[in-house]
Every structure is written in structure tokens, then in C-alpha cells.
Amino acid sequence: MAQYARTKGSIALITLTNPPVNALSAAVRKGITEAVARAFKDTRVKAVVLCGENGKFCGGADIREFAKAMSGPPLVPMIHAIEAGEKPVVAAIEEMALGGGLELALGCHYRVAHAKARLGLPEVTLGLLPAAGGTQRLPRLTGIPAALDLITTGRHISAQEALKLGIVDRVTEGNAVEAAVELALSVVGRPLAPRRLSNHATPLPADLDGVFEEVLVQVKRRARGAMAPVACAKAVRAAAELPYSRGLECERELMNTLFTSGQARALQYCFFAQRAAGKWSLPNGARWDNSRPRAVHTAGVIGLGTMGRGIAVCLVKAGISVVAVETEEKQLDSGRRAVRGMLERDAKRRGVTAPLHMITFTLSMQQLRDVDLVIEAVFEDMALKKSVFAELSRVCRPNALLCTNTSGLDVDELASVTDRPPLVVGMHFFAPAHVMKLLEVICGPRSSPETVATAMTLGKRLGKVSVAVGNCPGFVGNRMLKLYLDQAHFLLEEGASPEQVDQALEEFGFALGIFKVADLSGLDIGWRVRKAAGLIGPDVDPKFPSRHRQGRRYCPLPDLLCEQGRLGQKSGRGWYLYDSAGGKEARPDPAISSFLQEYRLRYGISARRITEQEVVERCVFVLANEGFRILEDGMAAAPEDIDMVYVFGYGWPRHRGGPMFHAAQVGLATVLQRLEFYHRQNPDIPHLQPSTLLRRLVGARSPPMQQWKQHIRSINSQL
Ligand SMILES: CCCCCCC/C=C/C(=O)SCCNC(=O)CCNC(=O)[C@H](O)C(C)(C)COP(=O)(O)OP(=O)(O)OC[C@H]1O[C@@H](n2cnc3c(N)ncnc32)[C@H](O)[C@@H]1OP(=O)(O)O
């Protein structure tokens, strides 16, 4: 809807009314169309101001409408009518002008923004392009390079940056609607033709081809296989080469291809799934909207290894005072240098002063006595963590929350050594913790609603996507990762090379193949976990290590690599070869190829040709299969949560929605049939055996994802 009012005698004030973000639903488009026509007709009205209710201009087209048949007045002619009008129209941009909201503002003759407003064309993040004339008007206003940047990345910019780029005419610290009314009064009677962006010629850079080539390289690197950024670049190219009306046709054609694509569906699914993940609930009825989180002003971080450093940086950047604890002077010193360096670099990038005063470094746990919450990030060893938690019980205030950054250990076992099990929760960050968006919040069986609410809210404050998960080995992410890695290792035994597996996964869209990721993380991490799980030990024959352990197929290849000192990037050699220890450029290593050949010979395995299809299906379907088991076990509340863990924590290509969404898109019956096929070929790999839930869903004719949980016999939520 849109409200119409007259102010200052001659200004029509049109207010978009569709909380929470005044999205351009059919009703809003109808309201604007009618209100603008009314203002243009009313002879008392000399100029028009467009604004949004509740201090928010507009969050763009209504994304929920994309899944339905479109109705109501379309955006393009509505915006054209505004631009072509004979009375000046000024957009008053408060808080946000995003997507269709900014396109609407670009159709206005003037734009005023509040200093705190954010502007952008994020359609690309939804698998679309700014198809309400945005790809044609913005380049005419800012020039090609800036428009390409904004449209292909979808990034939000500040009002100040928008002013520099010429996207807004004025920025105000005061009331943007009043400033817009003032501007509207001052421009009455001025010629409007120069203010109509569709009339402008697009300013062209000297090396047009070079600019586009460079952008295409960048977009392909950022999101391999994603269609929308490429289509966005093509549409902007049309603005460079064609008159406005033909450019608009090109924009529409490109949008038509994107609009019904699987990628757009996946990206829009991710938008809503990300927001749904924050809406947690526990079996006792506690929920995100009835549990009050505690305020967190001060926090302790124990352990200044890679994880602890990143966590400390996140906390400080969120305005939380931190006490960072190490056990030895040397580690404390190197941790202090690293954390300060990260804070200084970040501050320099943002042109602010580094908040170094907000963190103190100490060797004494006693310094944690007054903090609101502690995050333990010591070495992944249950005995060590237990001793830390017992000590924290003694040192911290009785109501301080105790959190562990364990990546897979039993949170309840840790809680049991404390004097406050309800105040213990897992906060599993992903490396590097100040960069990665995912936070798994592990709800132990005794974690209180207030504790869960505090951890989830703190995650959001740190800029993370917090997902509540149950307390099982590996939680959601690493429980699934183990099986994904196993498949990759088995494929090496059967005839594939690390680079072949990685290439197939990267073609699928993963930012990095699994073997490159393993090298980056360090192969010794998994080695240690396998030792702790009793899979490696003195009874393993060092010359001929068994390929069956604990009743199932086991691949000793990564252990053999570690025994050779090939630990990944840090040692300059892993599944790949690097220039030096710490090198980043992965090169195929002929030594690995010979190593694999010898291994196959030793075990009598005849290498077979493995297709890209097999690599992707085995790696990706095994993830979804375990996801179904996780749902049955009650360790995740919904398939959307599992997908968000993979998208934000494991480099899963967002335009494929997540492993569960992907399984639904491929077709559950196909996934079932392919898993059965691979399991028949590999009966000693139990995780290739289709899960009960998958079978049941296929039996029920593959219902939509929202109905999957209804097919779990007895839901026993472990959250
Ligand atoms: C052939 C058809 C041609 C059509 C032409 C199409 C051209 C234009 C396309 C577009 O405009 S696509 C949409 C572009 N806009 C965006 O991508 C913005 C999306 N929203 C956001 O980034 C954020 O929500 C926000 C606006 C920055 C606000 O963030 P905040 O953290 O304050 O709140 P949220 O929790 O994210 O959102 C609150 C609530 O609002 C819902 N919502 C937000 N934006 C939209 C939207 N554009 N459409 C529908 N719903 C939206 C969001 O889902 C939340 O709802 P609940 O989860 O609470 O129910």
C-alpha cells in the first residue's frame, strides 16, 4: 500500500507502507501507481516526495512473490511513469534503498539519503538482476566500472559512498523526509529532462573490453558456475552499447532466463533459510521469541591459537571487552601480536582507530573473575578441556556463561565437570573465526534457554549466521564432513587423483576442492581425531595398514601421508605440492601419483576410470544422506539449518542451496537410486546405504522440504 498526503501546500508525500521493509508487493506497486497519478493530476501539487513508513525507504521487490504468479502493476512501467512525469519527484531514502527500492529511487528526479542509509542492488545475491531498469540507469549515472561493481557484487554502500558516486544528490544527518521536501520545493519549475537518467548517455571507460574481461574473470572466481553475475555484466554491457530502450529489452531477456532458473530458486531459498535459522526452539518450549538473552559486555577467551585469536578479534570488533588468556609467555606474546595486527589492519581498512584498549592479555585465569561469558578455545582434547572447565567453575562469577569452541567433543561431558551445567553451551566457530560466517551453537541436554538465547544472539552480534544444533560427535557440520572426506579418500583408492576429485567439486561450485581444503586446514587435524577415536594405534600394521576398521571400510591414505610429514600447506607438501612451507599455490605432485599407484598395487586394487559424475554424486549425496539421518536423530531442527551450516561453514556453493536443497532439486528418487547403486558397488561403506528417512520420503512421493519432518516416525529433538 501507499499513503497519500499533501504537505507545505504544494508537495504530495507518498509513503510506502508494507512493514517490515516496505517491500514492493503488488499492493504497494498499485498504491504507488495510483498515488503518483493522483499527484500528477492535482494542480495544487507542484512536486512529489516518495518515502517509506517507519523510517525505512524500501527493501526492494517482495521476494516472497517470486515463487507465485506475478500480479499487480509491473515495476518497469511504474518507474517510467514517475521519470516521465512533468513534476519533480524526490526520493527520501531512510535506512535502506535496496534492489527494486533503489531502482525506484533512480527513476525519481532527485534523491536525498539519511547519513546512516544503505543503498545497493543485491538482486545478484538472489540469482537475479536489477530488472526494473537498474542495469540501464545506474551505468548512465555512475559510469560503467562503478555500476559493474555494485550490480555484479550486490554489495550495500553507505550514503556517503552513494554521494561520491553521484547516486544521491544530498546526504543529511537530520530528517531525510524533511530534507527531501525542502529540496522538492527548491526545484519546482526547473527543467526535468536532464534529471531523467534514461535520457543520459552512458559515460564509457577508455578500455571498455578490458573492463568487462576483468569483471568476468572476477565474477567467475567469486562464484564459479553462478549465472546471475555473468548476466548482470551482460546487461551493463548493453547499457554501454545500446540505446536505453534496447538496453531495457536486453535486461528483460536476461532476467527471463534467470527468473525461473534453479539457481535463483536456490539463492532465494538461502535468503529465507538464513533468517529461519535464527528462529530456534527447544523441546521444552523455549524459543527465540520467548527466551531473553543475557547482555554480554565482557568476555574471556582461553587459548590464543588460530581459533582463539579470531574469536577475540570478532568479540572486540563487536564492542565487547575481552580478557585473553594463555598458559605460557611465548604463546601469549605471539597471540598478542597476531590479534593486535588483525585489529590494526581491519581498522586501517575501515579508516578508524583500532580498539586495542578493549583487549587485555594475561597468563592468569583469575583475570576472568568478572567476565559475563568465557569462550574456551584450547587444543581439541577432552581431558585438557575438562581441566579448563573445572578451573573456570572455580574462577568465574557463578552466573557467568561457559562456552566451548570444540569442533566435535561432547559438550555435556564438559558441562558435567562444572558447577553450572545449565550455563554451558557450545559455540563452534569456523577458521578463520573473524572471517567465516557460521556459528554452530551446540545445545547440550542441560543448556538453559537463556544460555542458548545468549549464544545465538551473541553470534548475530558478531555478524555470524548462528545455527542451533544438537550435541552429537562432530555436531552437524563435521559429522557430515567426515563422510564426505571418506568418499574422497575412497575415490583415490579406486583410481582418482586428488586434482581430479577437486576439479569435479570445483566445477560443481565449491570454492575449493576437498583435498585443497584438507591441505589448507592441515592433515594432522584429522590424524589426531582418528587417533583419539581409536582408529589408529599400536595394533595397526605399519607396513600394511588394514583397509577395514571398526567394522567398515577405512582408507589409511591420509595417515600414510602424515607419517611422511606431508601435513598440507604448512609443511609445503600434502595432497599437493607447494613452493615452500606455508605456500598457497597448489600444484599436482608426481610423487602423490606414484604413491597412489604403489598403494593400489600393494593392496591389489586395479585402478578404474572415475567420472566427474561419480565424484560429485558420491561426495554430495553422502552429505545429504547423513543430513537425513541428522534430522531423524533430532540433531538439527530442519533441513534449512543443515543447508545453512554447509553454505556458511563449508564452502558449499550458495547457488546450489545446500546439500538438502540440492537433493530435493535433483529429485529424492534419483538420489535414492544413485545411493543404492553406489552402495551395491561398495557394500562395506555403510554411509552409502540410503537412510530410512530418504526411503520414506521417496515412498511418500517426495514431498516438499517443509513437509519432510512430518515423515520422521518419532521426532526426538536433541536441541
Ligand atoms: C519478472 C519480474 C521482474 C521483477 C523486477 C525485479 C527487480 C527487483 C528485484 C528486487 O528488488 S529483489 C529484492 C532486493 N532486495 C534485497 O535483496 C533486500 C533483502 N533484504 C535484506 O537484505 C534485509 O532484509 C534488509 C532489508 C537489509 C533488512 O535487514 P534486517 O536484518 O533488518 O532484517 P531481516 O531479518 O533481514 O528482514 C526482516 C524481515 O523482512 C523480510 N524481508 C526483507 N527483505 C524482504 C524483501 N525484499 N521481500 C520480502 N521480504 C523481505 C525478511 O524475510 C524478514 O522476514 P521474517 O523472516 O522476519 O519473516
The ligand as an SDF file (V2000), in Angstrom:
LIG
                    3D

 59 61  0  0  0  0  0  0  0  0999 V2000
    9.9160  -10.5360  -13.8950 C   0  0  0  0  0  0  0  0  0  0  0  0
    9.8060   -9.8280  -12.5870 C   0  0  0  0  0  0  0  0  0  0  0  0
   10.5190   -8.5040  -12.6250 C   0  0  0  0  0  0  0  0  0  0  0  0
   10.7370   -8.0270  -11.2680 C   0  0  0  0  0  0  0  0  0  0  0  0
   11.7830   -6.9490  -11.2530 C   0  0  0  0  0  0  0  0  0  0  0  0
   12.6360   -7.2330  -10.1060 C   0  0  0  0  0  0  0  0  0  0  0  0
   13.6640   -6.1780   -9.8580 C   0  0  0  0  0  0  0  0  0  0  0  0
   13.9070   -6.0640   -8.4230 C   0  0  0  0  0  0  0  0  0  0  0  0
   14.2650   -7.1030   -7.7030 C   0  0  0  0  0  0  0  0  0  0  0  0
   14.4570   -6.9510   -6.2370 C   0  0  0  0  0  0  0  0  0  0  0  0
   14.2910   -5.9230   -5.6540 O   0  0  0  0  0  0  0  0  0  0  0  0
   14.8930   -8.3560   -5.4200 S   0  0  0  0  0  0  0  0  0  0  0  0
   14.9850   -7.8270   -3.7340 C   0  0  0  0  0  0  0  0  0  0  0  0
   16.1830   -6.9820   -3.4960 C   0  0  0  0  0  0  0  0  0  0  0  0
   16.2890   -6.6910   -2.0800 N   0  0  0  0  0  0  0  0  0  0  0  0
   17.0310   -7.3850   -1.2720 C   0  0  0  0  0  0  0  0  0  0  0  0
   17.7140   -8.3070   -1.6540 O   0  0  0  0  0  0  0  0  0  0  0  0
   16.9870   -6.9960    0.1750 C   0  0  0  0  0  0  0  0  0  0  0  0
   16.6940   -8.1990    1.0040 C   0  0  0  0  0  0  0  0  0  0  0  0
   16.6010   -7.8590    2.4090 N   0  0  0  0  0  0  0  0  0  0  0  0
   17.6950   -7.6050    3.1560 C   0  0  0  0  0  0  0  0  0  0  0  0
   18.8110   -7.5940    2.7400 O   0  0  0  0  0  0  0  0  0  0  0  0
   17.4360   -7.3650    4.6100 C   0  0  0  0  0  0  0  0  0  0  0  0
   16.2320   -7.9910    4.9480 O   0  0  0  0  0  0  0  0  0  0  0  0
   17.3300   -5.8630    4.9660 C   0  0  0  0  0  0  0  0  0  0  0  0
   16.3450   -5.1550    4.0800 C   0  0  0  0  0  0  0  0  0  0  0  0
   18.7190   -5.2250    4.8240 C   0  0  0  0  0  0  0  0  0  0  0  0
   16.8620   -5.7290    6.4380 C   0  0  0  0  0  0  0  0  0  0  0  0
   17.7260   -6.4920    7.2590 O   0  0  0  0  0  0  0  0  0  0  0  0
   17.3330   -6.7720    8.7840 P   0  0  0  0  0  0  0  0  0  0  0  0
   18.4480   -7.5780    9.3640 O   0  0  0  0  0  0  0  0  0  0  0  0
   16.9250   -5.5340    9.4220 O   0  0  0  0  0  0  0  0  0  0  0  0
   16.0190   -7.6720    8.7410 O   0  0  0  0  0  0  0  0  0  0  0  0
   15.7880   -9.1250    8.1610 P   0  0  0  0  0  0  0  0  0  0  0  0
   15.6670  -10.0770    9.2910 O   0  0  0  0  0  0  0  0  0  0  0  0
   16.7500   -9.4470    7.0950 O   0  0  0  0  0  0  0  0  0  0  0  0
   14.3590   -8.9560    7.4540 O   0  0  0  0  0  0  0  0  0  0  0  0
   13.1810   -8.6970    8.2190 C   0  0  0  0  0  0  0  0  0  0  0  0
   12.0380   -9.4410    7.5800 C   0  0  0  0  0  0  0  0  0  0  0  0
   11.7770   -8.8600    6.3120 O   0  0  0  0  0  0  0  0  0  0  0  0
   11.7940   -9.8560    5.3010 C   0  0  0  0  0  0  0  0  0  0  0  0
   12.3050   -9.2420    4.0730 N   0  0  0  0  0  0  0  0  0  0  0  0
   13.3800   -8.4640    3.9370 C   0  0  0  0  0  0  0  0  0  0  0  0
   13.5050   -8.0360    2.6860 N   0  0  0  0  0  0  0  0  0  0  0  0
   12.4730   -8.5510    2.0040 C   0  0  0  0  0  0  0  0  0  0  0  0
   12.0440   -8.4640    0.6560 C   0  0  0  0  0  0  0  0  0  0  0  0
   12.7190   -7.7450   -0.2480 N   0  0  0  0  0  0  0  0  0  0  0  0
   10.9590   -9.1390    0.3000 N   0  0  0  0  0  0  0  0  0  0  0  0
   10.2530   -9.8550    1.1910 C   0  0  0  0  0  0  0  0  0  0  0  0
   10.6000   -9.9850    2.4980 N   0  0  0  0  0  0  0  0  0  0  0  0
   11.7000   -9.3330    2.8780 C   0  0  0  0  0  0  0  0  0  0  0  0
   12.7320  -10.9170    5.8640 C   0  0  0  0  0  0  0  0  0  0  0  0
   12.4920  -12.1500    5.2640 O   0  0  0  0  0  0  0  0  0  0  0  0
   12.3630  -10.8950    7.3140 C   0  0  0  0  0  0  0  0  0  0  0  0
   11.1370  -11.6210    7.4300 O   0  0  0  0  0  0  0  0  0  0  0  0
   10.9280  -12.6840    8.5800 P   0  0  0  0  0  0  0  0  0  0  0  0
   11.9880  -13.6970    8.4320 O   0  0  0  0  0  0  0  0  0  0  0  0
   11.0720  -11.9470    9.8710 O   0  0  0  0  0  0  0  0  0  0  0  0
    9.5800  -13.2330    8.3420 O   0  0  0  0  0  0  0  0  0  0  0  0
  1  2  1  0
  2  3  1  0
  3  4  1  0
  4  5  1  0
  5  6  1  0
  6  7  1  0
  7  8  1  0
  8  9  2  0
  9 10  1  0
 10 11  2  0
 10 12  1  0
 12 13  1  0
 13 14  1  0
 14 15  1  0
 15 16  1  0
 16 17  2  0
 16 18  1  0
 18 19  1  0
 19 20  1  0
 20 21  1  0
 21 22  2  0
 21 23  1  0
 23 24  1  0
 23 25  1  0
 25 26  1  0
 25 27  1  0
 25 28  1  0
 28 29  1  0
 29 30  1  0
 30 31  2  0
 30 32  1  0
 30 33  1  0
 33 34  1  0
 34 35  2  0
 34 36  1  0
 34 37  1  0
 37 38  1  0
 38 39  1  0
 39 40  1  0
 39 54  1  0
 40 41  1  0
 41 42  1  0
 41 52  1  0
 42 43  1  0
 42 51  1  0
 43 44  2  0
 44 45  1  0
 45 46  1  0
 45 51  2  0
 46 47  1  0
 46 48  2  0
 48 49  1  0
 49 50  2  0
 50 51  1  0
 52 53  1  0
 52 54  1  0
 54 55  1  0
 55 56  1  0
 56 57  2  0
 56 58  1  0
 56 59  1  0
M  END
$$$$
